[in-house]
Amino acid sequence: MKRNKFIIALTVISLLASTGCKKYLDLAPKNQRTVTTAQDVKSLLANYLRSITTFGVAPKPGTTTTSINAMCPVYANLMFESYSDNIDFDVALTQTYLKSNNIHQTQEKVYADWLLWNDYNSPTKIWTEYYQLIGFFNALIDQMLEEVKDGTPALRDQLLGEMYATRAYYFFKLLQYFGQYKNAALGIPVYLHSGKEVLSVDMSRKSHADVYKTILEDLNNAMQMAERTQPLTGYNVLFNSRYLHHLTAQVYWYKAESPAKETGDYDQVKTHAAIAAENTESVIPVTGANMILAQSGKLTDYPAVCMENNIQGGVSAIYGSCYQYLAAFSPENIPLKADFCALFKPGDIRNAIYFNANPAVAGGKVGPEGQVLNWAWPSDGSTIGSVKRGNLSLLRPEEAWLMLAEAQFRSNQPGDAIITLNKFKSFRNAGTADGLSGDALLQEIIDERRKEFFGDSDKRWLDLKRYGGKTITRNLRFFQKEYTLKAEPNDYHYALPIPLVEIQQNRNIVPNEGWITIEY
């Protein structure tokens, strides 16, 4: 008798809800429905796809309340910027964050958790939400491969290709966030199926090499489908040849400095990044105004996945109030670190959108570096009182250019790296890299990444993790007590804490050591 595996999987999953990361196979009750045709799969998948491309749609399959885009969560943006080195938090804390007129976040404990790397809620949300989504894709992929036999070849490619690519994306982000970058054995748990195998599954952490193997197999499957089938306009998101090559370049770029690195990784980066960057010179914005439009998805030809979360003023607690132009609301005029500000040359188009050249207009004080953050960034910045949601443009072509430049440098092609980097710099009127070589050339590429991706969710934190070489120190005062933070290269700070519930319920999990909750 033919069995409906999708329903059976859900039944088994419900029994595993309290057994650690097995609940990443969880699906919302609304999805307990018969899935027998490709159109059924298309309908279920559509709800998720709408959530990452349309404002105000819930990200979790089957939910009905509005929530944060799973690929663009505010809490992750706030945590990763708080754990990075662009904002002068020592000055910002007393100058603006803890002022009584802070209308966006007035709880001292919240700032203490962010700035002292004591935020355990955000990693738990990431772990839970991403693994739940992986479980959703596992179930649908199994169903498509084993039970659903109808649908045109093109539709099957469009559905399976999207699911393979998206599952690869979430596994990749989990590895980046929770994997110990210099420990080959401590990757993340990986499980790819649903149904009868669930009860005996081993949820221990896989090696980096094993996790990359899974990610790249999914991406290769998706790319093979994209070679023969065009994406479905208005439906597919990551199932797009340019985006698949871009994501594959990201994976090899990150892998190339990891314990799983292999000869040829940077050659793969060059191949895939070049395809992702192909024919983008004419559509990459070359003015600050168009950078803002691109960030908010208002440049129709800009080749990136532009997303918006649905929390008004969502990132204002760290980046500054979207109402500070009224000179009445804090946090305002966020001071930036001197070494960050020093990277920008006169004429760089990012100056006007990142920095407030006349902070006195907003009634604030200038930090010791003399440079403060523009009240409208990061947001669409196109109107007074911008809502500052913390939009995200995923798989931006600018990143492809910078990955390509680094891969050329690492492959002993400094001349090609300078040509590629200069092309990128021309987009931003940021001078040239002429005459640079060796470590200085690599540092110039890293610096361009730091400038370009300021406020772009996790990118600077991941660069600090990947490149190493920098120690972050902070001296902060919370609740009448002094705290000193020191995050050294490659230390435990760069592998987020495995959630406590996972450690308690999954006897096979190995925690990321070093994390100790601060009790104020």
C-alpha positions, 0 to 999 in steps of 0.5 A: 500500500502506498503510504503518505510519507509526509504525514508519517514524518510529521507524526514521528516528528511530533514525538521528537519535539523534546529531544534536542536538535531532532526538532529541526525536523519539526513542521507546523501543524498546518502543514499536516496535509496530504502531499501527493502532487507537484502542485501540492509541493509548489503550494507549500513551498510558495508560503516560505518563498513569499516570506523572504521576498514580500514584506509582512509575510511569516517565514515559517511554513504554516504560520499565519502571524507576521514575523521576521524574514528568516534570512533577514532577522533583526536580532541577528543583525543586532547581535553580529554588529554588536560583536563586531568592531565598526562602532565605538561602543565604549563611547556610544554606551554612555553618550547615547544608548543608555540615555533616558530619551532612547525610545527604541531600547531602554533596558540596560541588560539588553545592551549589556548582553549585546556589548559583552557577547552575552546574548544567548537568545539570538543563537538559540533562535537561529539554531531552532529556526534554521533547523526547523526550516531544514526539516521542512525542506527535508520532508518536501525533498523526500516526498518529491523524490519518493512519492510525487511522480507527476509534474513536468520536468521543468516544474520538478527542477524548479521545485527541487532546485529551489529546495536544494539551494535553500537547504544548502544556504541554511546548513552553510549559515549554521556552519559559519555561526556554530562551527569552530573555524580552526577545529576540523571535527566540530562542524554542525549536525547534519540530517537530510531525510524524514520518515522511518529513519528518524528514530535511529538518527545520530545527531552528533556534530559532523566534521567540517569536511562532511558538512561542506560535502553535504552543502556542495552536493545540494548546490551541485544538484541545484546547478545541474537543474539550473543548466537545463531549466529556467527559474519560474518568474515570480516564484523562484528565489535562490534557484537562479544560475547567477545566485547559485554560482554566487552562493557556491563561490561563498562556500568555497571562499569560506572553506578555503581558509577552514580546516576542510580546505583543499587544493583548488578551493580558490580556483573554484571561487574564481570560476563561480565568482566570475560567473556571478559577477559577469555583466554586472558592471552596468547595474552596480550602483555608482552613486550613494543614492542608488546604493540606497535604492539597491539596498531596499530593492528599488533598482529593478535591474540590480541582481541580488535577493533584496529582503526586508524584515517587518519591524519598524525601527528594528535596528535602531537600538544599535545603529541609531534612532530613525527619528534622531533627525528631530533632535529629540530621540536617542540613540543618536549620532552613533560614534564609529571607530577611528580605524574604520573611518580612516579607511574612507577616502574623500569622494568615496560615494559611501561617505555621504550615506554612512556618515553624518557630516554635521552631527550638531544638527541632530543635537548630539555630541561627536565621539572622539573619532569625530565621525558619527553614523548617519541617522538613515543607515542602514535603511532605505534612507530615502525619506525623512523618518526612515523606518530603519528596518535593516534591509538585506540584499543577499548575494550582491554582485559587489561581493562576487567582485571582492571574492574574485579579487581575493581568489586571484590574489591567493592563486598568485595572480596579483596583477589580476587581483589588482585589475579586479579590485580596481574595477570594484573600487571604481564603482565606489570612487575609492581610488585604486590598489595600484602598487600594492602587493603581498599582505598590503594587497590582501589587506586592501581587499579585506578593508573594502569588504569592511567598508562595503558591508557595514551594517550588512548583518553577519558579514563583518563578524564572519570576516573577523572570524575567517581572517583573524588577526584582530583583538577586540577589547572593550571597557564598559560599565553596567549596573555600577560595575566595570566589565572588560571584554577581550575577544581574541582571534580564533577564540571561543567568541567566534563559534556561537554557543550551542543552545542550552536545550540542545546540550540538555536533550541531545546526548551526542552534541559537543558544546562550544566551550568557553561560553559562561553566562554573565549574571549582572 
